[in-house]
Amino acid sequence: MRSPKGASAALLMEARRDKITILANVALALEYEATCRRAEHGVAAGLRPAQVGVFVDAVIAMAEPVETHFLWRPQLRDPADEMVLEAAANGQAAAIVTFNSKDFGNIPLQFGIEVLSPVDVLRRIKHEQVTEHLSIAPADVGESRGHTTRQSRRHQFQPVCGNRCF
């Protein structure tokens, strides 16, 4: 939303082309909406509140719902990142896509989940020439959260995104 020509926006375009799937549980979708609706994000994106609402609705509508069956808290340094890890683990994500990989450390690897930057995911899509389906769920909604990606049993690459607006 804030950077329409950035890597996160490019990932959303890949989701629209069905090359990736966005994963989100209810908690993550609600935090994503609340963060994107903060005035500073709308102003930075040059959007009116109604336009922000349309954007958020579209992103959430693209998301594959993830039911949270298991909670593994606490695992991470930042309690606000726990919902990202939970969405990724419960959604069988291949990776968490974030600009702040240090916040997740090596913990996601214990769940078989990589931590990647949006640029790294785009490189994989380009190099793999879409031989696998990529799924993403919002984890980078706010100032410091990330996305999540995963390799599912269906050979899909599904990232979960943190708390920064796209």
C-alpha positions as CSV (number, residue, x, y, z in Angstrom):
1,M,0.0,0.0,0.0
2,R,2.8,2.4,1.0
3,S,5.1,1.5,-1.8
4,P,3.2,0.5,-5.0
5,K,6.5,-0.3,-6.9
6,G,8.2,-2.2,-4.1
7,A,8.8,-5.9,-3.5
8,S,5.7,-6.4,-1.3
9,A,3.5,-4.8,-3.9
10,A,5.0,-7.2,-6.5
11,L,4.2,-10.1,-4.2
12,L,0.5,-9.0,-4.2
13,M,0.5,-8.9,-8.0
14,E,1.9,-12.5,-7.9
15,A,-1.0,-13.4,-5.6
16,R,-3.5,-11.8,-8.1
17,R,-2.0,-13.9,-10.8
18,D,-2.5,-17.0,-8.6
19,K,1.3,-17.7,-8.5
20,I,1.2,-17.3,-4.7
21,T,-1.5,-17.6,-2.1
22,I,-1.8,-15.2,0.8
23,L,-2.3,-17.0,4.2
24,A,-4.0,-15.3,7.2
25,N,-5.7,-16.3,10.3
26,V,-8.3,-14.1,11.9
27,A,-5.9,-12.4,14.3
28,L,-3.4,-11.6,11.6
29,A,-6.2,-10.2,9.3
30,L,-7.5,-8.0,12.0
31,E,-4.1,-6.6,12.9
32,Y,-3.3,-6.0,9.2
33,E,-6.6,-4.1,8.9
34,A,-6.0,-2.0,12.0
35,T,-2.4,-1.2,11.0
36,C,-3.3,-0.2,7.4
37,R,-6.1,2.0,8.7
38,R,-3.7,4.1,10.8
39,A,-3.7,7.6,9.4
40,E,0.0,7.7,8.8
41,H,-0.1,4.7,6.4
42,G,-3.0,6.2,4.4
43,V,-1.2,9.6,4.2
44,A,2.1,7.9,3.1
45,A,0.3,6.0,0.4
46,G,-1.7,9.0,-0.7
47,L,-5.0,7.2,-0.1
48,R,-8.2,8.4,1.5
49,P,-9.7,6.2,4.3
50,A,-12.3,4.7,1.9
51,Q,-9.5,3.8,-0.5
52,V,-7.5,2.2,2.3
53,G,-10.6,0.2,3.2
54,V,-10.9,-1.1,-0.4
55,F,-7.2,-2.0,-0.5
56,V,-7.4,-3.9,2.8
57,D,-10.6,-5.7,1.8
58,A,-9.0,-6.8,-1.5
59,V,-5.9,-8.2,0.3
60,I,-7.9,-10.0,2.9
61,A,-10.2,-11.4,0.2
62,M,-7.2,-12.9,-1.6
63,A,-6.0,-14.6,1.6
64,E,-6.5,-18.3,2.2
65,P,-8.0,-18.6,5.7
66,V,-5.9,-20.4,8.2
67,E,-7.5,-22.0,11.2
68,T,-5.5,-21.8,14.4
69,H,-5.5,-25.3,15.9
70,F,-2.3,-25.0,17.9
71,L,-0.6,-22.2,19.9
72,W,3.1,-22.4,20.6
73,R,3.6,-19.2,22.6
74,P,6.0,-17.9,23.7
75,Q,8.5,-18.6,21.0
76,L,9.7,-15.2,19.8
77,R,11.3,-12.1,21.4
78,D,8.4,-9.9,20.2
79,P,5.0,-11.2,21.4
80,A,3.4,-9.3,18.5
81,D,5.2,-11.6,16.0
82,E,3.7,-14.7,17.6
83,M,0.5,-14.5,15.5
84,V,2.6,-14.5,12.3
85,L,4.4,-17.7,13.4
86,E,1.1,-19.3,14.4
87,A,-0.5,-18.5,11.1
88,A,2.6,-19.9,9.3
89,A,2.8,-23.0,11.3
90,N,-1.0,-23.7,11.3
91,G,-1.1,-22.9,7.6
92,Q,1.9,-25.1,6.8
93,A,3.8,-22.2,5.3
94,A,7.1,-22.7,3.6
95,A,8.5,-19.3,4.8
96,I,7.8,-16.1,6.7
97,V,8.4,-13.1,4.4
98,T,9.6,-10.1,6.3
99,F,11.9,-7.1,6.2
100,N,12.9,-7.9,9.8
101,S,14.2,-11.5,9.8
102,K,16.1,-10.9,13.0
103,D,12.9,-10.6,14.9
104,F,12.1,-14.3,14.0
105,G,15.6,-15.7,14.5
106,N,15.9,-19.5,13.9
107,I,12.6,-20.4,15.7
108,P,10.6,-20.8,12.4
109,L,13.1,-23.4,11.2
110,Q,12.0,-25.6,14.1
111,F,8.6,-25.7,12.3
112,G,10.2,-26.3,8.9
113,I,9.6,-22.6,7.9
114,E,12.2,-20.4,6.3
115,V,12.4,-16.7,6.9
116,L,12.9,-14.7,3.6
117,S,12.7,-11.1,2.4
118,P,10.2,-10.1,-0.2
119,V,13.0,-9.7,-2.7
120,D,14.2,-13.2,-2.0
121,V,10.7,-14.6,-2.6
122,L,10.5,-12.7,-5.9
123,R,13.9,-14.1,-7.0
124,R,12.7,-17.6,-6.2
125,I,9.6,-17.1,-8.3
126,K,11.7,-15.8,-11.2
127,H,14.3,-18.6,-11.0
128,E,11.8,-21.4,-10.5
129,Q,9.7,-20.0,-13.4
130,V,6.6,-20.8,-11.3
131,T,7.2,-24.5,-11.2
132,E,5.6,-24.3,-7.7
133,H,2.7,-22.3,-6.5
134,L,3.6,-19.6,-4.0
135,S,1.2,-18.8,-1.1
136,I,1.6,-15.6,1.1
137,A,-0.2,-14.4,4.2
138,P,0.2,-10.9,5.6
139,A,2.7,-10.6,8.4
140,D,4.5,-7.3,7.6
141,V,1.6,-5.0,8.5
142,G,3.2,-2.4,10.7
143,E,6.7,-1.0,11.3
144,S,8.6,-4.2,12.0
145,R,6.7,-7.4,11.3
146,G,7.2,-9.9,8.4
147,H,5.5,-12.2,5.9
148,T,5.5,-16.0,5.9
149,T,6.0,-18.4,3.1
150,R,5.8,-22.2,3.1
151,Q,6.3,-25.3,1.0
152,S,3.0,-27.2,1.5
153,R,2.4,-30.9,0.9
154,R,0.8,-29.8,-2.4
155,H,4.2,-28.4,-3.5
156,Q,3.0,-24.9,-2.9
157,F,5.2,-22.1,-1.7
158,Q,3.1,-20.2,0.8
159,P,4.4,-17.1,2.6
160,V,2.8,-15.4,5.6
161,C,3.4,-11.7,5.9
162,G,4.0,-9.6,9.0
163,N,2.5,-6.3,10.1
164,R,3.7,-3.7,7.5
165,C,1.3,-2.4,4.9
166,F,2.2,-3.6,1.4
